[in-house]
Amino acid sequence: MSVRDILSSENELTHMLGAQQAIVLSTRIRLARNLSDHPFPGWAKSAQRAKVTELCLGALNPMPKFRRAHEVRMEALPELERAALVERHLVSKELSGGKGGAALVSRDQTVSVMINEEDHLRVQVVKGGWHLRAAWHIAEQLDDALSSALPLAYSDRLGFLTACPTNVGTGLRASAMLHLPGLCLAGHMDKVARALGQDGLAVRGWLGEGSDAAGNVFQISNQQTLGLSEDTILRHLSGWVRNVVEQEENARLRLIESEGEKFLDRIARAFGTLRHARLLTSGESMANLSLLRLACDVGMLPEARRATVDRLMIEGQPAHVQLRAGAELDTEARDARRATTTRDTLADFPEPSAPRLP
Amino acid sequence: MGKTVPCSVCGATATVHLTQIVQGQITKVHLCEGCAEKGGAGDPAVFQLAGVLSQTEVPPTLACSACGMNDADFRKKGRLGCPSCWTALLPALEPLLGKIQCGVHHLGRSPSGVTYSPEQAKMRLDAARREMDEAVQSEDYESAARLRDLIRNLEGQIV
């Protein structure tokens, strides 16, 4: 089945190494597009939604980017598989729970298109690390291919027409997923989030809208889509991401310098918990894995281990744990499974050493 | 039992009550559990949208002939019915756009093959010039070069 293929195959987010993923985990571009002359999914009858699905898949499937792509129909999937796709950020919660939703995921998982979410089409490009321009370039090409293949709802004055006024115009949501343990430990995250909010950027947790910041992972994205060109939106986000990365680097340095042995103790305790716990809730696991990830970034653990930590973060999410077990599990059984996988995976990790300052 | 308040987004009974104070301006938003979970409580854009929607409780005056949605439906759902609603319900949408967006004119890309009207091209040209100044000031020469090409292209369209 295609969802298991998606989850088990290697992709940029689960298997990529490299220093550039230290703070920015991933970059994402999302474009909202609609077909002209068709009601938006939330107002459409199910036959109208089905028609839109066929039109969109018919236009997308022949595109080179979607050669051997995974095609998934939400209603045909068991609940756990749908939830796992949400945990991978390949589809949204709204699509997975809605009616007549479908998605096309490119073979390498960098591009996915949701059909019949809030809008007819939601194009998503995800790159591991910080690659805003590269992701935008792919989205732009796909957008041109889409507009040649389908009549898109567009007005000269308001741009691309969307179901919600928060997306009209460019339909562009550009975002970066950042790992910010330094700012969180130093207690500065609230201040940073406020500054971003005042400058037109939204700060959200790991799973997007309404989620908490498990594992000190935050998503930063533009809020306005109309009255700005794509270039302005990307430049604005880019400037802030660079700024936040710099603040995070400084916060880490200050922590290491000021805390000394206490910092090593924090990391060692996180390592100990993950190595020995018999029950790990997803919150506890994320919080400790975040510290282990930080340890890889500052030379307390080999940098090559960071990809393993990232994989544990992704695969420790509830639906992933249950799919791996092949059954629905209650919370305690999930916590036991998560702990076992974590213990086994970390068995050959070396003990954390003292941090290396740059 | 106290008095129940309707959700600002969907009209169901609200259980989450938010108050936002920005520069002395107080906005109150009430959300049901569903809408709060969907992001209302954590998402500033939804907060603004819900706030604007909840301010007006008036009977419908506009309707979309293509899909049947009227402005009261929109205020209740917060989502439009079809692309034609953007024309039919525009008088109800414009004040909202003024609050949640950066303007009421699109300055981004268009579908391939669509050309700009002279007014559109002029507006884009002005915006591109402003952006190029900003790009040069922030020493972002890659963007500045791209904008210079765009400006030349737009100037060509206007004459």
Interface residues (C-beta under 8 A of the other chain):
Chain A: N34 S36 D37 H38 P39 F40 G42 W43 E94 E118 E140 D143 D144 S147 S148 L152 A153 Y154 S155 D156 R157 L158 G159 F160 L161 T162 A163 C164 P165 T166 V168 G169 T170 L172 G197 G200 A202 R204 G205 G208 E209 G210 S211 Q223 Q224 T225 L226 G227 L228 S229 E230 D231 T232 R235 G239
Chain B: A36 E37 K38 G39 G40 A41 G42 D43 P44 A45 V46 L49 A66 C67 M69 K77 G78 R79 L80 G81 C82 P83 W86 T87 L93 L96 L97 I100 Q101 C102 G103 V104 H105 H106 L107 G108 R109 S110 P111 S112 G113 V114 Y116 S117 Q120 R124 A127 A128 E131 A135 S138 D140 S143 R146 L147
